Amino acid sequence: MSIQILNRFTSVVILNLEIDTLRGANLRGADLQEANLQEANLRGANLRGADLQGANLRGADLRGAKNAPLLITSLDWVVQIDGLGQMRIGCQNHSVEAWRNFSELEIARMADEATGFWSKHKTMLLMLCDTYKHPSE
């Protein structure tokens, strides 16, 4: 089976794979930025240090994946917490400390409805960031 990982904005092929699954794959340090991994089987894969910025992981099977990001898809924007100090909300990717310190004006400039979203979910998301951490090697 041929799998192509495409940039979600430009549809440029990032990676061609001739495999049936990525299950158990060692993707440590892989550049999967903007990759479309929707519905991919990443079960048991090692994702430590993989650049998943902007990757579409909706529906991906991450059970047992080492250092997999925590994905929350039930809110207005998809939230990805990497467990290494970064959090992405929609298209905004910043360190957890930056999120913690953003002013209301800075949040408002990110997107329409961002202030309401952040005031509603800030406490929960920061608590998840504080508890969902991958062990350092």
The first five atom37 places (N, CA, C, CB, O) and aatype in JSON, in Angstrom:
{
  "aatype": [12, 15, 9, 5, 9, 10, 2, 1, 13, 16, 15, 19, 19, 9, 10, 2, 10, 6, 9, 3, 16, 10, 1, 7, 0, 2, 10, 1, 7, 0, 3, 10, 5, 6, 0, 2, 10, 5, 6, 0, 2, 10, 1, 7, 0, 2, 10, 1, 7, 0, 3, 10, 5, 7, 0, 2, 10, 1, 7, 0, 3, 10, 1, 7, 0, 11, 2, 0, 14, 10, 10, 9, 16, 15, 10, 3, 17, 19, 19, 5, 9, 3, 7, 10, 7, 5, 12, 1, 9, 7, 4, 5, 2, 8, 15, 19, 6, 0, 17, 1, 2, 13, 15, 6, 10, 6, 9, 0, 1, 12, 0, 3, 6, 0, 16, 7, 13, 17, 15, 11, 8, 11, 16, 12, 10, 10, 12, 10, 4, 3, 16, 18, 11, 8, 14, 15, 6],
  "atom_mask": [
    [1, 1, 1, 1, 1],
    [1, 1, 1, 1, 1],
    [1, 1, 1, 1, 1],
    [1, 1, 1, 1, 1],
    [1, 1, 1, 1, 1],
    [1, 1, 1, 1, 1],
    [1, 1, 1, 1, 1],
    [1, 1, 1, 1, 1],
    [1, 1, 1, 1, 1],
    [1, 1, 1, 1, 1],
    [1, 1, 1, 1, 1],
    [1, 1, 1, 1, 1],
    [1, 1, 1, 1, 1],
    [1, 1, 1, 1, 1],
    [1, 1, 1, 1, 1],
    [1, 1, 1, 1, 1],
    [1, 1, 1, 1, 1],
    [1, 1, 1, 1, 1],
    [1, 1, 1, 1, 1],
    [1, 1, 1, 1, 1],
    [1, 1, 1, 1, 1],
    [1, 1, 1, 1, 1],
    [1, 1, 1, 1, 1],
    [1, 1, 1, 0, 1],
    [1, 1, 1, 1, 1],
    [1, 1, 1, 1, 1],
    [1, 1, 1, 1, 1],
    [1, 1, 1, 1, 1],
    [1, 1, 1, 0, 1],
    [1, 1, 1, 1, 1],
    [1, 1, 1, 1, 1],
    [1, 1, 1, 1, 1],
    [1, 1, 1, 1, 1],
    [1, 1, 1, 1, 1],
    [1, 1, 1, 1, 1],
    [1, 1, 1, 1, 1],
    [1, 1, 1, 1, 1],
    [1, 1, 1, 1, 1],
    [1, 1, 1, 1, 1],
    [1, 1, 1, 1, 1],
    [1, 1, 1, 1, 1],
    [1, 1, 1, 1, 1],
    [1, 1, 1, 1, 1],
    [1, 1, 1, 0, 1],
    [1, 1, 1, 1, 1],
    [1, 1, 1, 1, 1],
    [1, 1, 1, 1, 1],
    [1, 1, 1, 1, 1],
    [1, 1, 1, 0, 1],
    [1, 1, 1, 1, 1],
    [1, 1, 1, 1, 1],
    [1, 1, 1, 1, 1],
    [1, 1, 1, 1, 1],
    [1, 1, 1, 0, 1],
    [1, 1, 1, 1, 1],
    [1, 1, 1, 1, 1],
    [1, 1, 1, 1, 1],
    [1, 1, 1, 1, 1],
    [1, 1, 1, 0, 1],
    [1, 1, 1, 1, 1],
    [1, 1, 1, 1, 1],
    [1, 1, 1, 1, 1],
    [1, 1, 1, 1, 1],
    [1, 1, 1, 0, 1],
    [1, 1, 1, 1, 1],
    [1, 1, 1, 1, 1],
    [1, 1, 1, 1, 1],
    [1, 1, 1, 1, 1],
    [1, 1, 1, 1, 1],
    [1, 1, 1, 1, 1],
    [1, 1, 1, 1, 1],
    [1, 1, 1, 1, 1],
    [1, 1, 1, 1, 1],
    [1, 1, 1, 1, 1],
    [1, 1, 1, 1, 1],
    [1, 1, 1, 1, 1],
    [1, 1, 1, 1, 1],
    [1, 1, 1, 1, 1],
    [1, 1, 1, 1, 1],
    [1, 1, 1, 1, 1],
    [1, 1, 1, 1, 1],
    [1, 1, 1, 1, 1],
    [1, 1, 1, 0, 1],
    [1, 1, 1, 1, 1],
    [1, 1, 1, 0, 1],
    [1, 1, 1, 1, 1],
    [1, 1, 1, 1, 1],
    [1, 1, 1, 1, 1],
    [1, 1, 1, 1, 1],
    [1, 1, 1, 0, 1],
    [1, 1, 1, 1, 1],
    [1, 1, 1, 1, 1],
    [1, 1, 1, 1, 1],
    [1, 1, 1, 1, 1],
    [1, 1, 1, 1, 1],
    [1, 1, 1, 1, 1],
    [1, 1, 1, 1, 1],
    [1, 1, 1, 1, 1],
    [1, 1, 1, 1, 1],
    [1, 1, 1, 1, 1],
    [1, 1, 1, 1, 1],
    [1, 1, 1, 1, 1],
    [1, 1, 1, 1, 1],
    [1, 1, 1, 1, 1],
    [1, 1, 1, 1, 1],
    [1, 1, 1, 1, 1],
    [1, 1, 1, 1, 1],
    [1, 1, 1, 1, 1],
    [1, 1, 1, 1, 1],
    [1, 1, 1, 1, 1],
    [1, 1, 1, 1, 1],
    [1, 1, 1, 1, 1],
    [1, 1, 1, 1, 1],
    [1, 1, 1, 1, 1],
    [1, 1, 1, 1, 1],
    [1, 1, 1, 0, 1],
    [1, 1, 1, 1, 1],
    [1, 1, 1, 1, 1],
    [1, 1, 1, 1, 1],
    [1, 1, 1, 1, 1],
    [1, 1, 1, 1, 1],
    [1, 1, 1, 1, 1],
    [1, 1, 1, 1, 1],
    [1, 1, 1, 1, 1],
    [1, 1, 1, 1, 1],
    [1, 1, 1, 1, 1],
    [1, 1, 1, 1, 1],
    [1, 1, 1, 1, 1],
    [1, 1, 1, 1, 1],
    [1, 1, 1, 1, 1],
    [1, 1, 1, 1, 1],
    [1, 1, 1, 1, 1],
    [1, 1, 1, 1, 1],
    [1, 1, 1, 1, 1],
    [1, 1, 1, 1, 1],
    [1, 1, 1, 1, 1],
    [1, 1, 1, 1, 1]
  ],
  "atom_positions": [
    [[0.83, -1.17, 0.0], [0.0, 0.0, 0.0], [0.89, 1.24, 0.0], [-0.95, -0.01, 1.21], [1.87, 1.31, 0.73]],
    [[0.53, 2.21, -0.81], [1.29, 3.45, -0.88], [0.57, 4.51, -0.06], [1.46, 3.91, -2.35], [-0.62, 4.73, -0.22]],
    [[1.31, 5.15, 0.82], [0.76, 6.22, 1.65], [1.54, 7.49, 1.35], [0.83, 5.86, 3.17], [2.77, 7.5, 1.37]],
    [[0.81, 8.55, 1.07], [1.45, 9.84, 0.87], [1.05, 10.75, 2.0], [1.07, 10.45, -0.5], [-0.13, 10.87, 2.33]],
    [[2.02, 11.39, 2.61], [1.76, 12.4, 3.62], [1.93, 13.74, 2.93], [2.72, 12.25, 4.88], [2.99, 14.07, 2.41]],
    [[0.82, 14.52, 2.95], [0.77, 15.78, 2.22], [0.73, 16.96, 3.17], [-0.44, 15.82, 1.31], [0.24, 16.86, 4.29]],
    [[1.26, 18.09, 2.72], [1.1, 19.34, 3.43], [-0.36, 19.72, 3.31], [2.05, 20.47, 2.87], [-0.9, 19.78, 2.21]],
    [[-1.01, 19.99, 4.44], [-2.45, 20.22, 4.41], [-2.83, 21.53, 3.74], [-2.99, 20.2, 5.81], [-3.98, 21.69, 3.33]],
    [[-1.91, 22.47, 3.61], [-2.21, 23.75, 2.99], [-1.88, 23.76, 1.5], [-1.45, 24.85, 3.68], [-2.62, 24.33, 0.7]],
    [[-0.77, 23.12, 1.13], [-0.33, 23.18, -0.27], [-0.52, 21.87, -1.01], [1.12, 23.57, -0.32], [-0.38, 21.83, -2.24]],
    [[-0.84, 20.8, -0.29], [-1.0, 19.45, -0.86], [0.29, 18.91, -1.48], [-2.09, 19.46, -1.91], [0.25, 17.95, -2.24]],
    [[1.43, 19.53, -1.16], [2.72, 19.03, -1.62], [3.05, 17.75, -0.85], [3.84, 20.11, -1.44], [2.87, 17.7, 0.37]],
    [[3.53, 16.74, -1.55], [3.88, 15.48, -0.92], [5.09, 15.69, -0.02], [4.16, 14.38, -1.97], [6.15, 16.12, -0.48]],
    [[4.93, 15.38, 1.28], [6.02, 15.49, 2.24], [6.77, 14.16, 2.35], [5.48, 15.93, 3.61], [7.99, 14.13, 2.48]],
    [[6.01, 13.06, 2.28], [6.6, 11.75, 2.5], [5.79, 10.71, 1.74], [6.65, 11.41, 4.0], [4.56, 10.7, 1.82]],
    [[6.47, 9.82, 1.0], [5.85, 8.68, 0.35], [6.23, 7.43, 1.12], [6.28, 8.56, -1.14], [7.41, 7.2, 1.39]],
    [[5.25, 6.63, 1.48], [5.53, 5.4, 2.23], [4.9, 4.21, 1.52], [4.99, 5.51, 3.68], [3.77, 4.3, 1.04]],
    [[5.62, 3.13, 1.44], [5.11, 1.88, 0.89], [4.99, 0.88, 2.03], [6.03, 1.34, -0.25], [5.79, -0.04, 2.15]],
    [[3.97, 1.07, 2.86], [3.75, 0.21, 4.01], [2.27, 0.08, 4.26], [4.48, 0.75, 5.26], [1.46, 0.81, 3.69]],
    [[1.92, -0.85, 5.11], [0.52, -1.02, 5.47], [0.14, -0.22, 6.7], [0.24, -2.47, 5.7], [-1.04, 0.11, 6.88]],
    [[1.1, 0.11, 7.54], [0.78, 0.79, 8.79], [2.03, 1.46, 9.34], [0.21, -0.2, 9.82], [3.15, 1.08, 9.0]],
    [[1.82, 2.44, 10.17], [2.93, 3.06, 10.9], [2.95, 2.51, 12.33], [2.8, 4.61, 10.91], [3.68, 3.02, 13.18]],
    [[2.17, 1.49, 12.58], [2.08, 0.9, 13.91], [3.46, 0.45, 14.38], [1.1, -0.29, 13.91], [4.15, -0.31, 13.7]],
    [[3.84, 0.94, 15.54], [5.13, 0.57, 16.13], [6.33, 1.24, 15.48], [0.0, 0.0, 0.0], [7.47, 0.93, 15.83]],
    [[6.1, 2.15, 14.54], [7.21, 2.79, 13.83], [8.0, 3.69, 14.78], [6.69, 3.61, 12.63], [7.43, 4.28, 15.7]],
    [[9.29, 3.8, 14.54], [10.11, 4.73, 15.3], [10.16, 6.04, 14.52], [11.55, 4.16, 15.54], [10.92, 6.18, 13.56]],
    [[9.34, 6.97, 14.95], [9.25, 8.28, 14.28], [9.96, 9.34, 15.11], [7.78, 8.68, 14.05], [9.73, 10.54, 14.94]],
    [[10.82, 8.89, 16.0], [11.55, 9.82, 16.87], [12.31, 10.84, 16.02], [12.53, 9.05, 17.79], [13.12, 10.48, 15.17]],
    [[12.03, 12.1, 16.27], [12.72, 13.18, 15.58], [12.26, 13.42, 14.15], [0.0, 0.0, 0.0], [12.83, 14.26, 13.46]],
    [[11.24, 12.69, 13.69], [10.77, 12.85, 12.31], [10.11, 14.21, 12.13], [9.79, 11.73, 11.93], [9.45, 14.71, 13.04]],
    [[10.29, 14.8, 10.97], [9.64, 16.06, 10.65], [8.32, 15.74, 9.97], [10.54, 16.97, 9.75], [8.27, 15.48, 8.77]],
    [[7.24, 15.76, 10.76], [5.91, 15.48, 10.24], [5.07, 16.75, 10.23], [5.22, 14.39, 11.08], [3.84, 16.71, 10.25]],
    [[5.76, 17.88, 10.19], [5.09, 19.17, 10.22], [4.13, 19.27, 9.04], [6.12, 20.32, 10.18], [4.5, 19.04, 7.89]],
    [[2.88, 19.62, 9.35], [1.8, 19.8, 8.38], [1.38, 18.49, 7.71], [2.23, 20.78, 7.32], [0.61, 18.53, 6.75]],
    [[1.85, 17.34, 8.19], [1.49, 16.06, 7.58], [0.03, 15.73, 7.83], [2.39, 14.94, 8.12], [-0.52, 16.04, 8.89]],
    [[-0.6, 15.12, 6.85], [-1.97, 14.64, 7.03], [-1.91, 13.19, 7.48], [-2.81, 14.78, 5.71], [-1.73, 12.28, 6.67]],
    [[-2.06, 12.98, 8.79], [-2.01, 11.64, 9.36], [-3.4, 11.21, 9.82], [-1.02, 11.58, 10.53], [-3.54, 10.34, 10.68]],
    [[-4.42, 11.83, 9.25], [-5.79, 11.52, 9.62], [-6.04, 10.03, 9.42], [-6.81, 12.36, 8.79], [-5.75, 9.47, 8.36]],
    [[-6.57, 9.4, 10.46], [-6.91, 7.96, 10.48], [-5.68, 7.05, 10.41], [-7.82, 7.64, 9.32], [-5.84, 5.84, 10.26]],
    [[-4.46, 7.59, 10.53], [-3.25, 6.76, 10.48], [-3.17, 5.85, 11.7], [-1.98, 7.64, 10.39], [-3.61, 6.23, 12.78]],
    [[-2.62, 4.66, 11.52], [-2.41, 3.74, 12.63], [-1.01, 3.98, 13.17], [-2.61, 2.25, 12.19], [-0.02, 3.48, 12.62]],
    [[-0.93, 4.74, 14.25], [0.35, 5.06, 14.89], [0.48, 4.32, 16.22], [0.5, 6.58, 15.11], [1.3, 4.68, 17.06]],
    [[-0.32, 3.3, 16.39], [-0.35, 2.56, 17.65], [1.04, 2.04, 17.99], [-1.36, 1.4, 17.56], [1.65, 1.32, 17.2]],
    [[1.53, 2.41, 19.17], [2.83, 1.95, 19.63], [4.02, 2.66, 19.02], [0.0, 0.0, 0.0], [5.17, 2.32, 19.32]],
    [[3.79, 3.65, 18.16], [4.9, 4.37, 17.52], [5.64, 5.23, 18.54], [4.39, 5.25, 16.36], [5.05, 5.72, 19.51]],
    [[6.95, 5.42, 18.33], [7.75, 6.31, 19.16], [7.74, 7.69, 18.52], [9.22, 5.77, 19.34], [8.32, 7.87, 17.44]],
    [[7.09, 8.65, 19.17], [6.94, 10.0, 18.61], [7.81, 11.03, 19.32], [5.5, 10.42, 18.67], [7.63, 12.23, 19.1]],
    [[8.74, 10.59, 20.18], [9.57, 11.56, 20.92], [10.32, 12.46, 19.94], [10.57, 10.82, 21.85], [11.04, 12.0, 19.06]],
    [[10.13, 13.75, 20.13], [10.84, 14.74, 19.32], [10.31, 14.89, 17.91], [0.0, 0.0, 0.0], [10.85, 15.7, 17.15]],
    [[9.28, 14.14, 17.53], [8.72, 14.29, 16.19], [8.06, 15.66, 16.09], [7.69, 13.16, 15.87], [7.36, 16.09, 17.01]],
    [[8.28, 16.35, 14.98], [7.68, 17.66, 14.77], [6.3, 17.44, 14.16], [8.57, 18.56, 13.85], [6.17, 17.17, 12.97]],
    [[5.28, 17.57, 14.99], [3.9, 17.35, 14.56], [3.16, 18.68, 14.4], [3.17, 16.46, 15.55], [1.93, 18.7, 14.33]],
    [[3.91, 19.77, 14.34], [3.27, 21.09, 14.25], [2.39, 21.15, 13.01], [4.34, 22.21, 14.21], [2.86, 20.98, 11.88]],
    [[1.12, 21.39, 13.24], [0.18, 21.52, 12.14], [-0.26, 20.2, 11.54], [0.0, 0.0, 0.0], [-1.06, 20.2, 10.6]],
    [[0.23, 19.08, 12.05], [-0.16, 17.79, 11.5], [-1.63, 17.51, 11.81], [0.73, 16.66, 12.07], [-2.12, 17.85, 12.89]],
    [[-2.32, 16.9, 10.87], [-3.71, 16.5, 11.08], [-3.7, 15.09, 11.65], [-4.53, 16.57, 9.75], [-3.45, 14.12, 10.93]],
    [[-3.98, 14.98, 12.94], [-3.99, 13.68, 13.61], [-5.4, 13.23, 13.96], [-3.14, 13.73, 14.88], [-5.59, 12.26, 14.7]],
    [[-6.4, 13.92, 13.42], [-7.79, 13.59, 13.73], [-8.07, 12.13, 13.35], [-8.76, 14.54, 12.98], [-7.88, 11.73, 12.21]],
    [[-8.53, 11.37, 14.31], [-8.88, 9.98, 14.06], [-7.69, 9.03, 14.04], [0.0, 0.0, 0.0], [-7.89, 7.83, 13.85]],
    [[-6.48, 9.53, 14.23], [-5.31, 8.65, 14.22], [-5.33, 7.74, 15.44], [-4.0, 9.48, 14.18], [-5.73, 8.17, 16.52]],
    [[-4.9, 6.51, 15.28], [-4.82, 5.56, 16.39], [-3.48, 5.74, 17.08], [-5.0, 4.08, 15.89], [-2.45, 5.28, 16.58]],
    [[-3.48, 6.42, 18.23], [-2.26, 6.7, 18.97], [-2.14, 5.85, 20.23], [-2.2, 8.18, 19.34], [-1.29, 6.11, 21.08]],
    [[-3.0, 4.83, 20.37], [-2.95, 4.0, 21.57], [-1.58, 3.35, 21.72], [-4.05, 2.91, 21.53], [-1.06, 2.72, 20.8]],
    [[-1.01, 3.53, 22.88], [0.28, 2.93, 23.17], [1.45, 3.65, 22.53], [0.0, 0.0, 0.0], [2.6, 3.24, 22.7]],
    [[1.19, 4.71, 21.79], [2.3, 5.45, 21.17], [3.1, 6.14, 22.26], [1.77, 6.5, 20.14], [2.54, 6.75, 23.18]],
    [[4.41, 6.03, 22.17], [5.29, 6.66, 23.15], [5.39, 8.14, 22.83], [6.69, 6.0, 23.15], [5.66, 8.53, 21.7]],
    [[5.17, 8.96, 23.84], [5.28, 10.41, 23.71], [4.28, 11.0, 22.72], [6.68, 10.78, 23.29], [4.56, 12.01, 22.08]],
    [[3.12, 10.38, 22.6], [2.07, 10.89, 21.72], [1.48, 12.17, 22.3], [0.97, 9.83, 21.51], [1.4, 12.31, 23.52]],
    [[1.08, 13.09, 21.45], [0.43, 14.29, 21.96], [-0.96, 13.98, 22.48], [0.36, 15.37, 20.86], [-1.6, 13.01, 22.05]],
    [[-1.42, 14.79, 23.4], [-2.79, 14.71, 23.88], [-3.63, 15.56, 22.95], [-2.92, 15.17, 25.38], [-3.36, 16.75, 22.8]],
    [[-4.64, 14.97, 22.32], [-5.5, 15.69, 21.39], [-6.89, 15.84, 21.97], [-5.56, 14.97, 20.04], [-7.47, 14.89, 22.49]],
    [[-7.41, 17.06, 21.88], [-8.78, 17.34, 22.32], [-9.5, 17.87, 21.09], [-8.83, 18.36, 23.53], [-9.2, 18.97, 20.62]],
    [[-10.44, 17.09, 20.58], [-11.1, 17.46, 19.33], [-12.55, 17.88, 19.53], [-11.04, 16.31, 18.37], [-13.24, 18.18, 18.55]],
    [[-13.02, 17.92, 20.76], [-14.43, 18.2, 21.01], [-14.72, 19.66, 21.32], [-14.91, 17.35, 22.16], [-15.87, 20.01, 21.6]],
    [[-13.72, 20.53, 21.27], [-13.92, 21.95, 21.53], [-14.04, 22.69, 20.19], [-12.75, 22.53, 22.38], [-13.97, 22.07, 19.13]],
    [[-14.22, 24.0, 20.25], [-14.35, 24.78, 19.01], [-13.11, 24.69, 18.14], [-14.62, 26.24, 19.34], [-13.21, 24.73, 16.91]],
    [[-11.93, 24.57, 18.75], [-10.68, 24.38, 18.02], [-10.01, 23.11, 18.55], [-9.74, 25.62, 18.18], [-10.16, 22.76, 19.72]],
    [[-9.28, 22.42, 17.67], [-8.52, 21.25, 18.1], [-7.37, 21.73, 18.97], [-7.99, 20.43, 16.88], [-6.67, 22.68, 18.63]],
    [[-7.19, 21.06, 20.11], [-6.1, 21.39, 21.03], [-5.13, 20.21, 21.04], [-6.64, 21.69, 22.48], [-5.53, 19.06, 21.18]],
    [[-3.84, 20.52, 20.89], [-2.79, 19.51, 20.94], [-1.79, 19.91, 22.0], [-2.1, 19.34, 19.55], [-1.18, 20.97, 21.93]],
    [[-1.62, 19.04, 23.0], [-0.65, 19.25, 24.07], [0.44, 18.2, 23.86], [-1.31, 19.13, 25.51], [0.17, 17.0, 23.9]],
    [[1.67, 18.66, 23.65], [2.72, 17.71, 23.28], [3.4, 17.01, 24.46], [3.75, 18.41, 22.48], [4.16, 16.07, 24.25]],
    [[3.13, 17.46, 25.68], [3.76, 16.84, 26.84], [5.19, 17.27, 27.06], [0.0, 0.0, 0.0], [5.85, 16.8, 27.98]],
    [[5.68, 18.17, 26.2], [7.06, 18.66, 26.3], [7.1, 20.18, 26.45], [7.86, 18.23, 25.07], [8.14, 20.8, 26.24]],
    [[5.95, 20.77, 26.81], [5.92, 22.21, 27.09], [5.31, 23.07, 26.0], [0.0, 0.0, 0.0], [5.4, 24.29, 26.08]],
    [[4.68, 22.46, 25.0], [4.04, 23.22, 23.93], [2.55, 22.88, 23.87], [4.72, 22.94, 22.56], [2.16, 21.74, 24.16]],
    [[1.74, 23.85, 23.5], [0.32, 23.61, 23.28], [-0.12, 24.36, 22.03], [-0.53, 24.05, 24.51], [0.2, 25.53, 21.85]],
    [[-0.85, 23.66, 21.17], [-1.43, 24.25, 19.97], [-2.93, 24.29, 20.15], [-1.03, 23.44, 18.68], [-3.56, 23.3, 20.52]],
    [[-3.5, 25.45, 19.88], [-4.95, 25.61, 19.86], [-5.28, 26.17, 18.48], [-5.48, 26.56, 21.02], [-4.89, 27.29, 18.15]],
    [[-6.0, 25.38, 17.69], [-6.25, 25.78, 16.3], [-4.92, 25.92, 15.59], [0.0, 0.0, 0.0], [-4.15, 24.96, 15.53]],
    [[-4.64, 27.09, 15.04], [-3.37, 27.31, 14.33], [-2.33, 28.01, 15.21], [-3.62, 28.13, 13.08], [-1.23, 28.29, 14.74]],
    [[-2.67, 28.29, 16.45], [-1.75, 28.99, 17.35], [-0.94, 27.99, 18.16], [-2.52, 29.95, 18.3], [-1.51, 27.23, 18.95]],
    [[0.37, 27.96, 17.98], [1.26, 27.05, 18.71], [2.25, 27.87, 19.53], [2.01, 26.08, 17.73], [3.03, 28.65, 18.99]],
    [[2.2, 27.68, 20.86], [3.07, 28.45, 21.75], [3.47, 27.57, 22.93], [2.36, 29.74, 22.25], [2.88, 26.52, 23.18]],
    [[4.49, 28.02, 23.64], [4.86, 27.3, 24.86], [3.72, 27.44, 25.88], [6.21, 27.84, 25.45], [2.93, 28.38, 25.82]],
    [[3.67, 26.5, 26.8], [2.65, 26.55, 27.85], [2.83, 27.83, 28.66], [2.74, 25.3, 28.77], [1.85, 28.47, 29.05]],
    [[4.07, 28.21, 28.92], [4.32, 29.44, 29.69], [3.81, 30.67, 28.94], [5.81, 29.59, 29.99], [3.28, 31.59, 29.56]],
    [[3.97, 30.68, 27.63], [3.44, 31.81, 26.85], [1.91, 31.86, 26.96], [3.87, 31.71, 25.36], [1.34, 32.92, 27.18]],
    [[1.26, 30.69, 26.82], [-0.2, 30.64, 26.97], [-0.6, 31.15, 28.35], [-0.72, 29.21, 26.77], [-1.56, 31.91, 28.49]],
    [[0.13, 30.74, 29.35], [-0.18, 31.13, 30.73], [-0.11, 32.65, 30.91], [0.78, 30.43, 31.71], [-0.85, 33.21, 31.72]],
    [[0.77, 33.31, 30.17], [1.03, 34.73, 30.38], [0.41, 35.66, 29.35], [2.48, 34.94, 30.41], [0.55, 36.88, 29.47]],
    [[-0.28, 35.13, 28.34], [-0.89, 36.01, 27.34], [-1.92, 36.92, 27.99], [-1.53, 35.19, 26.22], [-2.69, 36.49, 28.85]],
    [[-1.91, 38.17, 27.57], [-2.93, 39.11, 28.04], [-4.23, 38.86, 27.27], [-2.46, 40.6, 27.85], [-4.23, 38.16, 26.26]],
    [[-5.31, 39.41, 27.77], [-6.59, 39.27, 27.09], [-6.53, 39.87, 25.68], [-7.71, 39.94, 27.91], [-7.13, 39.34, 24.75]],
    [[-5.81, 40.97, 25.54], [-5.66, 41.61, 24.23], [-4.89, 40.7, 23.26], [-4.94, 42.95, 24.38], [-5.27, 40.59, 22.1]],
    [[-3.83, 40.06, 23.73], [-3.06, 39.15, 22.88], [-3.92, 37.97, 22.43], [-1.81, 38.64, 23.62], [-3.85, 37.56, 21.27]],
    [[-4.72, 37.44, 23.34], [-5.63, 36.34, 22.98], [-6.64, 36.82, 21.96], [-6.35, 35.78, 24.25], [-6.91, 36.13, 20.97]],
    [[-7.21, 38.0, 22.18], [-8.23, 38.54, 21.27], [-7.69, 38.71, 19.85], [-8.74, 39.88, 21.8], [-8.45, 38.56, 18.89]],
    [[-6.42, 39.02, 19.71], [-5.82, 39.23, 18.39], [-5.59, 37.92, 17.63], [-4.5, 39.96, 18.54], [-5.35, 37.94, 16.43]],
    [[-5.68, 36.79, 18.33], [-5.4, 35.5, 17.69], [-6.51, 35.07, 16.74], [-5.19, 34.44, 18.74], [-6.23, 34.53, 15.67]],
    [[-7.76, 35.29, 17.13], [-8.88, 34.87, 16.29], [-10.18, 35.42, 16.87], [-8.95, 33.32, 16.2], [-10.26, 35.76, 18.05]],
    [[-11.19, 35.51, 16.01], [-12.51, 35.85, 16.51], [-12.93, 34.78, 17.51], [-13.55, 35.98, 15.33], [-12.64, 33.6, 17.32]],
    [[-13.6, 35.17, 18.53], [-14.1, 34.26, 19.57], [-13.0, 33.67, 20.46], [-14.87, 33.13, 18.92], [-13.3, 32.86, 21.34]],
    [[-11.74, 34.06, 20.24], [-10.64, 33.49, 21.03], [-10.75, 33.86, 22.51], [-9.3, 33.96, 20.48], [-10.46, 33.04, 23.38]],
    [[-11.17, 35.08, 22.8], [-11.26, 35.51, 24.2], [-12.27, 34.68, 24.97], [-11.64, 36.99, 24.28], [-12.0, 34.25, 26.09]],
    [[-13.43, 34.46, 24.38], [-14.45, 33.63, 25.03], [-13.99, 32.2, 25.21], [0.0, 0.0, 0.0], [-14.19, 31.6, 26.27]],
    [[-13.37, 31.65, 24.17], [-12.84, 30.28, 24.25], [-11.82, 30.18, 25.37], [-12.22, 29.86, 22.9], [-11.88, 29.26, 26.19]],
    [[-10.87, 31.12, 25.39], [-9.78, 31.05, 26.37], [-10.3, 31.25, 27.79], [-8.72, 32.11, 26.05], [-9.87, 30.55, 28.71]],
    [[-11.22, 32.19, 27.98], [-11.73, 32.4, 29.34], [-12.52, 31.18, 29.82], [-12.62, 33.67, 29.39], [-12.53, 30.88, 31.01]],
    [[-13.16, 30.48, 28.92], [-13.94, 29.29, 29.28], [-13.06, 28.07, 29.55], [-14.94, 28.96, 28.16], [-13.34, 27.29, 30.45]],
    [[-11.99, 27.91, 28.77], [-11.21, 26.66, 28.82], [-9.8, 26.81, 29.39], [-11.11, 26.09, 27.46], [-9.1, 25.81, 29.56]],
    [[-9.35, 28.02, 29.68], [-7.97, 28.27, 30.11], [-7.56, 27.41, 31.3], [-7.8, 29.73, 30.46], [-6.53, 26.73, 31.24]],
    [[-8.34, 27.43, 32.36], [-7.98, 26.69, 33.58], [-7.81, 25.21, 33.29], [-9.03, 26.9, 34.67], [-6.83, 24.59, 33.71]],
    [[-8.78, 24.62, 32.57], [-8.72, 23.2, 32.26], [-7.52, 22.87, 31.38], [-10.01, 22.75, 31.57], [-6.8, 21.9, 31.65]],
    [[-7.28, 23.66, 30.34], [-6.19, 23.36, 29.41], [-4.82, 23.49, 30.07], [-6.26, 24.27, 28.21], [-3.94, 22.67, 29.84]],
    [[-4.65, 24.53, 30.88], [-3.36, 24.68, 31.57], [-3.14, 23.57, 32.59], [-3.29, 26.05, 32.25], [-2.01, 23.13, 32.8]],
    [[-4.22, 23.13, 33.24], [-4.11, 22.01, 34.18], [-3.7, 20.73, 33.43], [-5.45, 21.79, 34.94], [-2.88, 19.96, 33.92]],
    [[-4.28, 20.52, 32.26], [-3.88, 19.36, 31.45], [-2.42, 19.45, 31.04], [-4.78, 19.24, 30.2], [-1.7, 18.45, 31.07]],
    [[-1.98, 20.64, 30.66], [-0.56, 20.83, 30.3], [0.36, 20.52, 31.48], [-0.32, 22.28, 29.81], [1.42, 19.93, 31.32]],
    [[-0.07, 20.93, 32.67], [0.75, 20.7, 33.86], [0.82, 19.23, 34.24], [0.2, 21.49, 35.03], [1.81, 18.79, 34.84]],
    [[-0.2, 18.46, 33.9], [-0.22, 17.05, 34.31], [0.21, 16.1, 33.19], [-1.61, 16.68, 34.78], [0.7, 15.01, 33.46]],
    [[0.02, 16.51, 31.92], [0.37, 15.63, 30.8], [1.79, 15.97, 30.35], [-0.64, 15.78, 29.61], [1.99, 16.8, 29.47]],
    [[2.75, 15.32, 30.96], [4.15, 15.56, 30.65], [4.83, 14.24, 30.35], [4.87, 16.29, 31.81], [4.62, 13.24, 31.03]],
    [[5.67, 14.26, 29.3], [6.44, 13.07, 28.97], [7.72, 13.08, 29.78], [6.74, 13.01, 27.46], [8.32, 14.14, 29.98]],
    [[8.16, 11.92, 30.24], [9.42, 11.86, 31.0], [10.6, 12.25, 30.13], [9.63, 10.45, 31.58], [10.67, 11.88, 28.96]],
    [[11.51, 12.98, 30.7], [12.72, 13.33, 29.95], [13.65, 12.13, 29.96], [13.43, 14.59, 30.54], [13.64, 11.32, 30.88]],
    [[14.46, 12.05, 28.92], [15.4, 10.91, 28.84], [16.71, 11.26, 29.5], [15.65, 10.48, 27.37], [17.62, 10.44, 29.54]]
  ]
}
